[in-house]
Amino acid sequence: MDISVEKKKFESLLDAVTTASTAEELELSYLGRNGLINTLLKGMKDLAPEKRKNAGQDINIFKQEVTKLVKEKKDALHQKEEQNISIDVTLPPKDISHGTLHPITLAVEEITSIFNKIGFIRMSYPEVDWEHYAFEVLNMPVTHAARDDFETTFLNGDTDTKLGKMVLTPHTSNGQVREMERLGSKPPIRMINIGKCYRPNWDATHTPMFHQFEGLCVDTDITIANLKGTLDYFVKSYFGPNTEVRLRPHHFQFTEPSFEVDITCTMCKGTALIDGHKCKICKSGWLELGGTGMVHPNVLTAGGIDPSIYSGWAFGFGIERVNMMKYGIDDIRNYYTGDIRFLNLF
Amino acid sequence: MNIKITHSWLLDYLDTDATPVEMQKYLSLCGPSVERIEEIGGETVYDIEITSNRIDTASVVGIAREAAAILPLFKKKARLKKKTLEVPVFQGDSIEIKITDPDGICRRVLGVVMEIDGVKSSPEYISKRLLATDTRSLNNIVDVTNYVMTEIGHPTHVFDYDRIATHALIIRHAKKGEEIVTLDEKIFHLDETDVIIDDGTGKVIDLPGIMGTANSVVTDKTKRILFFIESNDPVSIRRTSMRYGIRTMASTINEKNPDSELAYTALLRGIELFMEVANAKILSPIIDIYPKKQQTLLIQTSKSFIDKKVGVGIPLETITSILTNLDFKVEVKGEGELTITVPTHRVSDVMIPEDIVEEVARVYGYFAIPTILQKPAYVSQPNETELLFHYQYAVKSYLKHRGYSEVMNYSATSLELLKSFHIEKNEHLHITNSISEDIKYLRQSLIPSLVKNLKQNDGFVSEMHLFEIAKTYLPKKGLLPEEQFMVTIAVNTSIEELKTVLFGLFKELNIQATSYATSDSYYLLPNVQGVVKSDSVEFGSFGQVKPAFCRGLGLDKPVYVAELYFERLMKAARSMPSYKAFSQYAHITQDITIKKTRIYTDIEKAVYEASKLVTLVSVKDQYKDTITLRFVFTDSSRNITEEEVKKELEKIQKVLL
């Protein structure tokens, strides 16, 4: 057996190889279980014992060479082949079936999670409720203007002698006393109540159904400073870390004191100027967020909570409004028409 | 409501060095919100929002008082210039005038008769100020009433004395259907709850507090006037004014309970102005029917109470000076115990210690209060509520990822839509004062709305996949309706697509459920509908909407929907499937084709009952009335043989014959 002949033969075969797959075939024919190297090794038993040692060494050296050369050839060929792979990855795929969540859903999830982090639990209360929970316990007696036909949506359901007429809730605040009652009038209360609200108003900036998120916090020693702290935390989480918040005096029956909350405009960053021109969104650098205040003692009392021991704050903001402020979704009438051209924007 | 006042007018009552821009900024932060400043006819005009509790600020004097309390905290000079008004002395015989309120309807009625030197145009400063504050300038007499209202904050009225037939005014409730013609020549038929003034002959000569009537107002020929102010019941004013849509500035103020003490100030200021613009001479004593004088109010509170509610210590001197500047009287005892007298113009708003907190804190400045999150507290969320929100989002999220779009419809629908679905309206709760017929009947199923959505979008997109999760409202005798969340899915493509997403949903929620053919759902074609059930729970139905309903909406293509009870899904859902270790041993797959003689659910059930070694049954193919089934056999404890499988297949074939 002359290894050098085999070697030459191998080299010429290797030279002829032009593809990675033929290189693999060649590798198999030499290094495989029934390949030449194994055949040579098996043939050693027929050799004279004194020749076996050298022959063994020669075969091993040959094996190492074959292994090395085949690998080099394969690597080179693979590399060459890979260089030839080319696809325009920017071509769009055939089908991206992409559904959408309603912009209200997206905001609800975000808001819920922000308040969860500071220990507020999301609750759900009826959309159809008695006047008792919608007004009476919120310090709005029967003569209050909000209870007029022009402000509240009444239903034809039975009237309860104690709880009054059935209404579609004009705000999420009907959850306030319901939450106090659920907890057996025992604070602490940390609630976020998100729901649909209804008011007889239908124009470019109002829809007869809208969404509110209501915060309610009742505990010992709750102060205006705490309300400011919570609002500051919320607006920085939701609108961005540079957002500032301010309170202005206002009036609501179920809070005392009552405030209107403004935040620095999300478009002009509170400067009232965009490229040297007056900001069209805010005009003054501030945008109105909604109403808030310290829970009126009559409301605590209605919920069985002693206002001389406990105090609290509450707010109710519109989700359509915060979406408008954050994302610029301005025509809220599109929200509830089911128009696929609008829904597909999200 | 908003009011407009001019800067120059404000300076009649306020001595200040604050500029209009500073005024806007500081007042808005601590008091009434100045929404904008305009320049009108050479006057700087403030447009100010007045909240319903602060009608005392709806005037030049009211804003001056606020400014005098607020501006000093911003280091601005501000002093209220109080005007002393002369009470005219009347001597001699009174002209004939009789004002009565037999039923005691009004809290106060004031009147005085005057002779004037003619109806002409107002002095320039009056007409200019009125125009700048959005009030028409008519003549010297009418202008005084409007001028006094804006300056003092109480509406006033003037009659032509000689047009009041018997020189008597009787305040009474209207008779049902009684007719009036307002000064803008509109005819109204009144209700028994409306308050009117009768001239003693049964004729209505005024809708007091709201608008005058054409038959008694001042004309060009007027020589003698009755200057008249009444303090009426605010609720009655609001209801009458809203009922007929007569929204005047007078009614807007009167419905917010203005101070009846202020009515007297308005009277005196009016007399002063009539003398100035019309050389008025007084012909009668001042008539003042005031059965129950408006009282001040005492509130007991303390510095520590205020500090505790605000969350920061406010110096006692600051507290007392803020309140004093706002016309409160403050008496301090011991360690900050406060006895506070509320002035008459604030008693309808400031009644409890918390109201005092508001007065002090707002002028102190909400911006000066620190920003501190409250101490943490743990409140446990009821498990059902947690599941409700968790799974709502899980379901929405799943459907979105399957290519479905979420819609939100109004909770109420139109009668027309119900009719398209041949539904009786009587069973539905409905809105009694709906502003639109489109949203009147509370939904009991989301299917009609979703079919309507498909119709509305017809033409925009050819293939539609929609869903909605919302409440339905089922009436309950004597109780609130049952509010039940439904999840409803609608497609206009194929039942196959609907089933794919529907069964995928059950898999996503790890609910073992099976579908059965039914014909129970009202909305669906009897032979193309099924229900999805687990052992004990029925989750809802799916199928093809009856084409007759779709045609009713002008929709010709088939619509497939599924409507499920959300709370049932939520209770059955698991975050992990029930765990069963996979078999380490061989799996053998076999197909057979049989004639389909029953629904698939029954086939599947029969297969599992017939063979214990079947772990999976699926449909490989379907052709005409045959169906090719694929079975996977395995045993969790050993390797099974081909012969065993053959025997199992025979068993299966036998039961499926």
Boltz contact constraints between the chains, C-beta under 6 A:
constraints:
  - contact:
      token1: [A, 97]
      token2: [B, 403]
      max_distance: 6.0
  - contact:
      token1: [A, 99]
      token2: [B, 400]
      max_distance: 6.0
  - contact:
      token1: [A, 99]
      token2: [B, 403]
      max_distance: 6.0
  - contact:
      token1: [A, 99]
      token2: [B, 404]
      max_distance: 6.0
  - contact:
      token1: [A, 99]
      token2: [B, 405]
      max_distance: 6.0
  - contact:
      token1: [A, 100]
      token2: [B, 405]
      max_distance: 6.0
  - contact:
      token1: [A, 101]
      token2: [B, 396]
      max_distance: 6.0
  - contact:
      token1: [A, 101]
      token2: [B, 400]
      max_distance: 6.0
  - contact:
      token1: [A, 101]
      token2: [B, 406]
      max_distance: 6.0
  - contact:
      token1: [A, 102]
      token2: [B, 406]
      max_distance: 6.0
  - contact:
      token1: [A, 102]
      token2: [B, 408]
      max_distance: 6.0
  - contact:
      token1: [A, 105]
      token2: [B, 396]
      max_distance: 6.0
  - contact:
      token1: [A, 119]
      token2: [B, 376]
      max_distance: 6.0
  - contact:
      token1: [A, 121]
      token2: [B, 379]
      max_distance: 6.0
  - contact:
      token1: [A, 121]
      token2: [B, 381]
      max_distance: 6.0
  - contact:
      token1: [A, 122]
      token2: [B, 389]
      max_distance: 6.0
  - contact:
      token1: [A, 123]
      token2: [B, 385]
      max_distance: 6.0
  - contact:
      token1: [A, 126]
      token2: [B, 480]
      max_distance: 6.0
  - contact:
      token1: [A, 126]
      token2: [B, 483]
      max_distance: 6.0
  - contact:
      token1: [A, 128]
      token2: [B, 480]
      max_distance: 6.0
  - contact:
      token1: [A, 128]
      token2: [B, 481]
      max_distance: 6.0
  - contact:
      token1: [A, 143]
      token2: [B, 235]
      max_distance: 6.0
  - contact:
      token1: [A, 149]
      token2: [B, 433]
      max_distance: 6.0
  - contact:
      token1: [A, 153]
      token2: [B, 431]
      max_distance: 6.0
  - contact:
      token1: [A, 154]
      token2: [B, 432]
      max_distance: 6.0
  - contact:
      token1: [A, 154]
      token2: [B, 433]
      max_distance: 6.0
  - contact:
      token1: [A, 155]
      token2: [B, 429]
      max_distance: 6.0
  - contact:
      token1: [A, 156]
      token2: [B, 430]
      max_distance: 6.0
  - contact:
      token1: [A, 156]
      token2: [B, 432]
      max_distance: 6.0
  - contact:
      token1: [A, 157]
      token2: [B, 429]
      max_distance: 6.0
  - contact:
      token1: [A, 158]
      token2: [B, 478]
      max_distance: 6.0
  - contact:
      token1: [A, 188]
      token2: [B, 377]
      max_distance: 6.0
  - contact:
      token1: [A, 188]
      token2: [B, 379]
      max_distance: 6.0
  - contact:
      token1: [A, 190]
      token2: [B, 377]
      max_distance: 6.0
  - contact:
      token1: [A, 190]
      token2: [B, 379]
      max_distance: 6.0
  - contact:
      token1: [A, 200]
      token2: [B, 435]
      max_distance: 6.0
  - contact:
      token1: [A, 202]
      token2: [B, 435]
      max_distance: 6.0
  - contact:
      token1: [A, 208]
      token2: [B, 439]
      max_distance: 6.0
  - contact:
      token1: [A, 209]
      token2: [B, 410]
      max_distance: 6.0
  - contact:
      token1: [A, 222]
      token2: [B, 374]
      max_distance: 6.0
  - contact:
      token1: [A, 223]
      token2: [B, 311]
      max_distance: 6.0
  - contact:
      token1: [A, 224]
      token2: [B, 310]
      max_distance: 6.0
  - contact:
      token1: [A, 224]
      token2: [B, 311]
      max_distance: 6.0
  - contact:
      token1: [A, 224]
      token2: [B, 369]
      max_distance: 6.0
  - contact:
      token1: [A, 225]
      token2: [B, 311]
      max_distance: 6.0
  - contact:
      token1: [A, 225]
      token2: [B, 369]
      max_distance: 6.0
  - contact:
      token1: [A, 225]
      token2: [B, 370]
      max_distance: 6.0
  - contact:
      token1: [A, 225]
      token2: [B, 372]
      max_distance: 6.0
  - contact:
      token1: [A, 226]
      token2: [B, 374]
      max_distance: 6.0
  - contact:
      token1: [A, 228]
      token2: [B, 371]
      max_distance: 6.0
  - contact:
      token1: [A, 229]
      token2: [B, 371]
      max_distance: 6.0
  - contact:
      token1: [A, 229]
      token2: [B, 372]
      max_distance: 6.0
  - contact:
      token1: [A, 229]
      token2: [B, 373]
      max_distance: 6.0
  - contact:
      token1: [A, 232]
      token2: [B, 371]
      max_distance: 6.0
  - contact:
      token1: [A, 247]
      token2: [B, 366]
      max_distance: 6.0
  - contact:
      token1: [A, 249]
      token2: [B, 362]
      max_distance: 6.0
  - contact:
      token1: [A, 250]
      token2: [B, 51]
      max_distance: 6.0
  - contact:
      token1: [A, 251]
      token2: [B, 51]
      max_distance: 6.0
  - contact:
      token1: [A, 251]
      token2: [B, 53]
      max_distance: 6.0
  - contact:
      token1: [A, 256]
      token2: [B, 354]
      max_distance: 6.0
  - contact:
      token1: [A, 257]
      token2: [B, 358]
      max_distance: 6.0
  - contact:
      token1: [A, 336]
      token2: [B, 408]
      max_distance: 6.0
  - contact:
      token1: [A, 336]
      token2: [B, 410]
      max_distance: 6.0
  - contact:
      token1: [A, 338]
      token2: [B, 407]
      max_distance: 6.0
  - contact:
      token1: [A, 338]
      token2: [B, 409]
      max_distance: 6.0
  - contact:
      token1: [A, 338]
      token2: [B, 453]
      max_distance: 6.0
  - contact:
      token1: [A, 340]
      token2: [B, 457]
      max_distance: 6.0
  - contact:
      token1: [A, 340]
      token2: [B, 460]
      max_distance: 6.0
  - contact:
      token1: [A, 340]
      token2: [B, 461]
      max_distance: 6.0
  - contact:
      token1: [A, 341]
      token2: [B, 460]
      max_distance: 6.0
  - contact:
      token1: [A, 343]
      token2: [B, 405]
      max_distance: 6.0
